[in-house]
Structure formats: C-alpha cells, structure tokens
C-alpha cells in the first residue's frame, strides 16, 4: 500500500508538471501576442508622431511664406500712402505703379497681380471722374449706381489691368472684405475661388491704406475716417502649397489638404483632392493662421499609404517565444531533480544550524571560561598587591613582582582574545569620554621603560602643541592601540630607538604637500655606510624616509604658523568640532620581511615561525588595533624595511572637549604638573635635533624655557653671554639648569665643566652655578657617568619624572602646586570612617576588596549574595556606599540593584515629611564590580540603576574617580 501511495504521488507530481508546462506555453503565446499588439500600437503611435511633426512643419512654413507675401503687400500700401497722398501734387501715377509692381513681382511670386482702389464718397464722385477721365463701373462693367461711397481701381499691375475703373464695392464679397479690412487695419481674405488665368484656387487679399499713421489702439470709427483706399491682390494658394511641398523631403509619403473652415459645417477646399471620411484612419489637422481674424483655415495631412507592420513587431515576439520555450524546457528538465536537490538543501540547512550552534557555543564557552579564568586571576593579582604592601625582603619582593607581571600578562592575553571575539561578533563599542592624551602616552612609555633601559634603546614620545590637551573619545581603546604598537616596537628593537609622534592630520598633509619626494637624509641610496649618522631620534636609519629632522622641523614651523592663523579667529568649522590625529610609532628594529607584509594585520599570524619562537606573542595585537582604529573612524598602515625598522601610522577622529562638559580635568583626566618651574630657563646640550625637540617638549610642559646647543663649549659661551644670549646684566634670567645628553658627556671632562662654571661665577659672568643634569639611556651608564653631575635622569623621559628630579635637586619640595594632591591621602580622606557594603560570591574577591577599602580607612562589611545585601539595605540603613558584583548565583548584581532602587522609592513615598524620616532615606551609591578590566558594561549598569563601576582588582586611581563624585559632592547625614 505504501508503494502504491508513493506511485500515486509521483503520478500526481508528473501531472502537475505537465499542467504547469501547458500553462507556461499558453502564457508565453499570450504574452507574445500581447507584445506584438503593443509593438504594433507603438509603431502606429510613432508613425502618428512623425505625421504630426511633418504636418506641423508644413503648416508653419506655409504661414511664414504667406506672411512674407502679406508684408510685401503692406510695403506697397505704404508706398501708395507716401507718394500718392503725402505728395502734392501726387508723385505716383498708373505708369509708375505698374512699372514698380512689375519690377518687384519676384518678391510676390504667389500673387497674380496687385491693384489699388481709392475710396471715393458720393459727393466727390463727379470731381473724381473728371480727374480720372473715366466713369466708375461695377463688376459687370456697367456704370456704377448711386451709393454712399465707391472703391474704383486707379492703379493696377499689368497682369490685372482689366479691373481698372471697376468699383470693388460693387461685389458683395469684395465689399465685405473692404469693410472688414479698414475697420481692423489687417489683411483680410475672401473665400477661395478659381483664378481667371491659372484656373487655380486662390483668394483675394485686401489691405487698407490710411492717410496718416494711426495709433495701435485706434477705434474702428477712427480707422474708417482715416481710410484713403484699398490695396488688393489675387493670392494663388495652390501654387503656394505646391512650391512648399516640393521643397520638403517626404512629400510622396503624405497627402496634404488645405481647407477654409470659416463655416465648419461646409469646409471649402483650398488645396488638394477631397477624400471621403474614413479613407485613412491615421491623420492630423494643423490650424493655419493667415492673419485674417474673420476666416479660419486648416491643413489636414494623411499618409498616402497605410503604414506597414514593422519587422521588429514580428521578430521580437517570435524570438521571445522561442526563449520562453527554451526556459520552459530547462525548468521542466530541472524539476525532475528537484526532490534530490531539496533533500540536499535540507541536509545543508541542518549542517548550517549545527555549525551556527557550535559557533554560539564556542563564543559562550570562550566568554564563560575567560571570565572564570579572569576571576581567580583578579584574586591572585589582588593578593599580590596586598602582599607587596607588606614588609618583604628583596628576594620576596622580586618573586611577588614577577608573579604580578605574569598575572597581568595573562589577563591582557585573555582580554585580547575576548576583544577579538567581540569584534568578530560586532559587539565591540567605542566609548566617548574626556581624557588627557599626553597622560596616556606618558603612562604607556612608563610601562615599557624598564625594557627600554634594559636594551639601551631610546624610547620617546612627542605630541604637537596644536593637539588639544583634553579630547573626547575612548581612552582605554586608545591606550590599547598605543600599547600594542609600542610593545611590538620595543620587542623587536635591539638598538636605536622607538619614537611615538602625535600630530594633527592637517599639519602632516601640509608638510607632505610642501616636501613631496624630499627624504632629507642619506637613506635614499641603496648602500649606506655602517658609520652613517641619520637625522633621526637615535641617528640610525628608519623605514619611513619622510621621518627626518627636516620634516620634523617643518611640522613644528607649520604648527606655529597655523597657531597664528587660528588664533585670529578664522578656525574652520570642521576643525572646531572634530580633531583628526595622526599617530606614528617608529622603530629601528628587525623590520618585517617583504613576503610577510601583506598578512601583518591578519589575526594569530606572525611574520614567520622564528619570530614567534624568538620573541613570543600571539600575533593578535595588530589585528585588534587595526579594528579599533577603524571603529574610531581612522585607518592604519605601515612602512617597513627588513633590518632597518618599521613605522606604523594610524589616524583617529576624536571630539574636542568643550568647556561646558562639566569635567574636572585637573583631578580626574590629566596628570597635574607643578607650576613652580614656570619661567625657569635651561640650556640643553644635544647633538641630535630630533631628540632635543623631544626633550624641549617635556620641559615646555613644565613651563621651562630651553635653548638647545650642540656642544658643551657652545653651552658655556651661551651661559656667559658671549653669543648674545643671557648674561649677568639680566638678574634672575640666567639658566638654572644645565642639561646634557649622554653622547655629549665625557667623564674625563666633568671636572673641566665644573671648574669652568666656578670660574665664570667668580669672574661675575654668572650669578650662580647652574645645576648639571645628565640624561642616560640605561641604568648601567650611571657608573660611567662621573661624580660631578647634580642629578641623573634615566630615560624614557616623562614630565612628572623630570619635575620630581628637579624638585629634589633644587630643594623645591614645598613649592608644589596646590592642585597636586596625593591620591592615597585624598582617597583616605574620602573613605575614612565610611560604612561600605561589599557584595561578592567569591570569598577571595571579598577579602581583596575589603582589604583595599580598609587600606583607606573605610569600615567594610561583606556579604556573599544579593539577597543578603537586600536584607542589610532595607531603609533606613547605615551604609554610605555599596560595591556590587554583577555575576552572582540566585540573584545577580543587576537584579539586586533594581530591588534596592524599588525599596528606596517605596520607602520615600511611605515616609512622613513631619517626623524627618524623609531625610534619612537617601540614594545609596552602588558601584558595580566587574572583571572586565578594559571595557565595563556601563550601559547595563545604568539601566538597572547603578551609579558607576570599578574593575577588579581595585586600582587606586580608578577607585578615586569612582568614589569622589559621590562622597565629595554630597554630605551624608549620620556618616562619620
């Protein structure tokens, strides 16, 4: 039975396919027939448009030629008016008029002849006949009977001389034309009639002649009174149309008829053979305007033959029908395999769902395992922080610090893997908060200071003065990008330098445009000497030939000129709102092989196996950095040369931080530097101009005015005023500090320098001996530096480090800026005696958090669940703040926070304002504790009612920023 059902089903499907095929053929036939009809109709429409165009063109030309003839008749009327009536005696007679009309007849080829009839009233008839010598006659050549006025012909062309002395007003139609012509002042036409000589159809054109010029708005009575006579001519319409049609192409294709349709019920044929209605269905009528307002004329055009059926209307539907049949056959053949394809597709969908489920499970597993790994690691790091606060011997401290470094490296690796997963899932978001760019760069440089000192390489940073101090963006992600790039450069560089520069993209573009193709140093050649010194930070060759001392100086000069321009108030709108930074990280490391440069930004990829084996790393940092740069609206690229170095460059679009943002930049965003060095002067001895500019950048941040020289002798001459600089005549303006780079310092001459300074003081050239500060690159150089330097600073340079060194050297510890506060002391002042509740299900994290808060004098109480926290936070309660873990069993931190806010709202509504209980109910600051040390889920915290977040383990600066805005801004009643 089952087989029969299957066979029946197959038969039914075959039947359905056949029906569909038949329907397809019927639809194809119907479509092709409809297409043929449509194309036939379209062809007729185009034929009609062509006929319309041809008819309109002929009507227009006919009107123009008729108008030309009318103009010539008008000219004759002016001739008669001028020479017959305005001359006394008249200068015109019959002979003259006949000769003139004969000679100018070529201008009026369509007029058989012209004649002039004078207007004569009955009272002047006898005088007129005596003057002319003949009697006025009617059209029948009989003496004209008595009437009010007459219109006898006095001048005529020889071709119509037979009408001389005939009264034009004796004919009924001629009289009507004369009356209409003189009343309107326009040329009027008669009905069509057969001309005597040519037997063609024609009309008589009548034009009034006035004694003098009339205004355009003259009335009919005024025109009648001023009428002197009438100029007329026989117009050959058939000849006019024939000449016109012979001039035009396509004359054989259409039939033209001209009609007088003044009487619409009985049109009069003026040209052509009258065809019966329905002879041709396709026709067009164009109206003709011959200037006569009382008569109407039209031109009717038809095709001589019926328009043929276009070949395309037959071939195109036929071709489409063949294509439809082929398509139907292909579909019919393909349908036979449909069941197998459908089954394969179903299996593919199942496999796709399994793959997607596996991908989701992988992401969830990665997030869960990473979080679970990060949580105990945070406990380990927290305990190590607590251990480092105890009294340890050197060996124990070294072990603890090593463990802390390894733990932070593991946390960083886990975070990079999570960031990559977030980027692939499209869930990584960029924050927009104010931050100090220079402080972030200083922190990153400090992070790699130990490694750079160990290797003996120059590690420096320079930020253009045009870059704003406070910008709005994502400081954590910006720090991450710089850290990855600088970390790679330090890791792959064994000698030379790592140099970080930050400029405005507009300035860099101006310099590139102004210095196209100019490298400025000797690395343009293929072979360089081992002793060649380049104009770079360390004197070694770099991959990017544009990063030279000349380019650096041009950037500085352009920055100054732009500062003047923008300072005048002409700041472009785009620059006023957004800032596009160009950041470059330059190193003199091993470089990237050419064959590996196209996969540098690929995740989990290294240049080759030896790179990973010798230097370590996962190969994910650059990939994440490139994605983060693109999320910031910028681009990242690089220039690398093997065994020379690499230069990574990226742009980032940030917002300027307005004054109305309400951010306390001195406390929370930037590193506050002392102001006691402002106006102090120093001399810097450095042979490398780029390195000198970097040193002056850090000194300028402290307000120190610095002059750089290349040798110590130049510095001594400058100090004594021999070069026109500062001398003893300017008290208080002499340099107080003598800064010397290591390559300009020789231990053998340190006694010489000290003696020279003492001699200049004794000679009165200087008031006091300036302090000598020596810049070194490695710690090992201290033993070879000599003993006469007042202070030694080991690079990399940082403004705060320089300030601390100068304060100790100059004994200025008490002149520190009032804004500079000790965060530990400030944090102790905030938390001392405060009751804080810590909620976390991990006992180790509870111990770490409690110890960190008790360190600053807080009274801490710990609970391990959200439900326990709810019982302790029933209003009124004693706590001043609550640190809440976000991931806990039974009730997580988000739900616990929602319940706390509901309790506060309910208690506030139920409280009586009379007994003062409303004052006891206050908004409890709740801070989320999260293991995400890079980017916290801030939006989730805000949605559930939290006031902020801190990362685990607690960092002093972050804890201060999170707590200060709640504890300082509000005084909590009842708190100690």
Buried (B, 14 or more C-beta within 10 A) or exposed (E): EEEEEEEEEEEEBEEEBEEBBEEBBEEBBEBBEEBBEEBBEEBBEEBBEBBBEBBBBBBEBBBEBBEEBBEBBBEBBEBBBEBBBEEEEEEBEBEBBBEBBEEBBEEBEBBBBBBBBBBBEEEBBEEBBEEBEEEBBBBEEEEBEEBEBBBBBBBBBEBBEBBBBBBBBBBEEBBBBBBBBBBBBBBBBBBBBEBEEEEBBBBBBBBBBBBEEBEEEBEEEEBBEBBBBBBBBBBBBBBBBBBBBEEEEEBEBBBBBBBBBBEEEEBBEBBBEEEEEEEBEEBBBBEBEBBBEEBBBBBBBBBEEEBEEBEEBEEBBEEBBEEBBEEBEEEBEEBEEEEEEEEEEEEEEEEEEEEEEEEEEEBEEBBEEBBEBBBEBBBBBBBBBBBBEEEBEEEEBEEBBEBBEEBBEBBBBBBBBBBBBBBEEEEBBBBEBBBBBBBBBBBBBBBBBEBBBEBBBBBBBBBBEBBBBBBBBBBBBBBBBBBBBBBBBBBBBEEBBBBBBBBBBBBBBBBBEEBEEBBBBEBEEEEBEEEBBBBBBBBBBBBBBBBBBBBBBBBBEBBEEBEEEBEEEEEEEEBEEBBBBBBBBBBBBBBBEEEBBEEBBBBEBBBEEEBBEEBEBBBBBBBBBBBBBBBBBBEBEBBBBBEBBBBBBBBBEBBBBEEEEEBEBEBBBBBBBBBBBEEBBBBBBBBBBBBBBBBBBBBBBBBBBBBBBBEBEBBBBBBBBEBEBBBBEEEEBBBBBBBBBBBBBEEEBBEEBBEBBEEBBEEEBBBEBBBBBBBBBBEEBEEEBBEBBBBBBBBBBBBBBBBBBBBEBBEBEEEBEEEBBEBEEBBBBBBEEBBBBBBBBBEBBBBBBBBBBEBBBBBBBBBBBBBBBBEBBEBEBEBBBBBBBBBBEEBBBBBBBBBBBEBBEEBBEEBEEEEEBEEBBBEBBBBBBBBBBBBBBBEBBEEBBBBBBBBBBBBBEEBBBBBBBBBEEEEBEEBE
